Amino acid sequence: MARIDTVLTGGTVVTADATFDGAVGIDDGTIVGVGDERAFPAAEERIDVAGNLVLPGVVDPHTHLAGYNSIDSYATGTAAAAAGGVTSLLTFAWQGWDDGEWDDEGTLADAVERHRRGAEPLVDCGVHPVVTRESRATLEELPGLVDDGVTSFKLFTTDDIRLSNGFIGEVFRRLADLGAVGMVHTEDYAVCEHRTEAVKAAPDGASTAAYPRSRPDYAEAMSAGSVARLAVAADAKYYGVHTTSEAAAEAIDAVRTDGSNVRAETCTHYTALTEETYERLGNRAIMAPPLRTPRDVDALFDRLRDGTLSVVSTDHVPLPRDRKEGGPWWESAFGINSLQTSLPIFHDVAVNERGLSYPALVRLMCRNPARTFGLPRKGRIEPGADADLVVFDPDETYTITAARNHSNADYSVYEGRTVTGRVKRTFVRGTLVADGGDIVADPGHGEFLTRAVPDWS
Ligand SMILES: [Zn+2]
């Protein structure tokens, strides 16, 4: 019998359903065997991973690379991903954003093309086009993009790129016909604007600690509820991004009829940090929506358990400190970098502190995002799947520092935080891309993903 390329042996394999001692056989970038190594053909290379878990590579559907709010290129952002155990990611292609400037002409297809051109990712990547303009021409572009393997689209209800609920409803109707996913950043724009002005004028309003009051949980819940209703009315696949609060999760749950077409994520930082962080770290920790209360964090974990929230993403927004610090909170750019730290942080808070099972971790970070966004070969350890694998030592304790950042972002909100559980090695389609935090493959190993219309049944 012909030899296979590689076998990872001696580890504990974690799938979405089970944890068991076993080997993983890899040939030509694909998983060809899981379980008893004696059932596999002999391998050219045997890698002993005793004492470690073997997880599917993390699938992160919410990252920002090579766009208007990102100083990471594909090379630097995907290096952070690889070091952090993320083997597939989806990022945003902004309609009308061209090399540092907004224009009124650019199409969604132009935005996708700009992302693919010249990018050299280390892990596998895809894009969600971001609809920033209300126009018939934009609606008419959707079928061609879906045909081309771009099967999800991002919309905003707030900030300068906001769309009206009326137009969002029309987008959902088109997406429903196509089977594609609409994902929306939901905060009520007018409420946030008025609250921001009021908080700025308050006696204690200048401190970053006041920032969460400018974008309250009810503004998130109002918008999350109305947008999910629009999606249900259109029978579209809806994915609520970065759910932060008990109130927003409740609003989403209230419109989930059979649960099949309304889905939502939270992000690592909303499970690991609370609003007191603003007092400690100042503007460095500013993202939108803001960090919430300990009670909200408890509620997010309840919702991750009951399925209202089915994915944990990063919302990795790499920015330098000088675009965040040095002025009042209302002048800070939004977003934090986290691709390199998401798996160890979420593992620490969810598994170590709250007793989440390893299969549940794999469902939230690997299998569910892959299924939600049309990536059938990703997020699972089964014969026929891509050999995207993470060797993870659940017992190693280490201290996070931005000195090891592969991202261009020059800080970490987790600086100095000690966690137990560390990414040792990351494989993308059978190739070792990160080893002990170092990048060991060349940029360009990653491929642009052509995505299927996802099956949410
Ligand atoms: Zn985002």
Residues whose N, C-alpha, C, O or C-beta is under 5 A from the ligand:
A	BS01	ZN	D315
